[in-house]
């Protein structure tokens, strides 16, 4: 599964970043590294680009570029793939708050 396939509001964990050269390096510099948790904040009205939250930063990527990032979704059984952190919390005007 790739980052392009994740629905709005879902959280996933990055497994691998494909591609080569400057493009791959740029993605990794933005925080798209294996093991990192990424949250799909929202899709643009025409579904491109997509806004992601990674390492508490908002990053927009084209869906075409998001297809180069392989991810896994957390399992419902809790087999160690559970995600922690604030990625799924709502963001209000003055910072992060719990629901």
C-alpha positions, 0 to 999 in steps of 0.5 A: 500500500502506498501513501497515495491510497490512504484516506483522509483522517487515517494514520500510517507508518512509513515502510519504504521510500522508493525513487532515486536521486534528488527526488528521494533525498528531498522526500527523506529530508521532509521527514518521510523516512522508514518507521515514521508515522504520517497522518493524512490531514486533508485532500484538496478539492480535486484530490490533489495535492494531499496535506500530510502531518509528519513530525508535527509539520504540515507537508503537501505532496502531489498524489503522483509523488505520494505513490513512491512512499510505501506504508502500512496501516495500524492493525486492529489486533494490536500486534505492535504496530500501534501508533502513538503521538498527537497525529490524530488529534484535532488542531485548533487555532492556538496549537494542539489540544486533545479532543 
